[in-house]
Every structure is written in structure tokens, then in C-alpha cells.
Amino acid sequence: MKKKPVLFLPLSLLILLAVASPVLARSDNVHTAKHQIAMANWTMLDGENTIEVFISACMQHANLYLSIYQYGPDSFTPLLDASGEIPDTAFSIDKKLTTGNLDGTFTVSDWISMEELDVTINIEWTSTGSKMKYSDNWHFKSEYSIESGHMRDIARDAVAVGSISIIDISESVWTFAQLSSSKQHSVVKYSNGFL
């Protein structure tokens, strides 16, 4: 699909158009979001069964997610599906996505047992690959509003090493890890007579 060129109009002209046209927005909602995320996945073998451990941490949302599940030839058993908050000092990622660190004891809520538990985590991420970039623009129009936006994601494959107190990940046979950042900006313009 061919993209329309972006036009940069003087501020005075934008104000004049907003006042003069009855179909332009009465109010605009501007949304800007920035996220830095570190994730890792470890695979361990236990006889005929395979155990998968997944962890992700988001700096801006100060949120930690941890899941553990086990599966075999004829079975699939979720062992943990938990999330919790991260203190500001416990998690960091540098701007170039070269390193990340998650270190502390966190209280997480498990959706399987419906209980809270404390988990001590010390994981360090080190990037191993070049930056992978993805960007997208969108434009939606309805009877009541027009929304335009842009997103830009950057990710780097990484190595994640360390420990999780409730499970031994040192014997993993396969690991995948990544550091990423995401920026999103959108503007919603509501038509006259709506909101």
C-alpha cells in the first residue's frame, strides 16, 4: 500500500484550520509510550519431560512476569504463572540495549495456586547480535474520530545467565534471550459533536 507523504504545516496554519473547520477535532488525545523489556527462556530436560522457564521484565511498567511449565509425550502441566512489581533499583537496561540486569527478591502472585510467593532472581543479559528494527504507521478513520500513529521497535538477541531461587536453570539445554525497546506515539482527533 502506497503511503501518503507527511506534510509539515506552520503552527499558525494548524490553529486556523482547527478553528475554521467544523469537522476537525474539538479535542485531541495524545498518547506516547516508551518501553524497555528484557526476556529470557530456558529449556531443561527431566527424563521424558521438558521444563520451560520464561521470564520478562518491563522497566516502564515496573512489572515482572515469570512462568514455569512442564510437558511430556502426553501431558502439559503449568507449574507457575506469576507476576509482580519491580522496584526501580532492581532492574536496568542501557539505552543501546547491550546489557540488562534484574537483581532482587520479588513478591509475585501465582494465578495457578492463587497464592503469593517470594522469588529471588539474579539475571544478567548481554547482547550478542546487531539491532533488529521494525517500524509501522497507522491511520484509522471513523464517523467520530481519526487516529494516526507511529511505532518503532528495536531488539537485540542476548545471552541471559544467573539464577532463580525456585528452580535450577543452570542445566538448561537451550536458551533464548532478548533485549528490546519500543516507542509509540498516536493522536486521536474527535469530530465536532463527539466528546
Summary of the structure (lengths in Angstrom):
residues: 195
radius of gyration: 22.6
end to end distance: 32.1
largest distance: 73.1
contacts: 529
relative contact order: 0.23
helix: 7%
strand: 65%
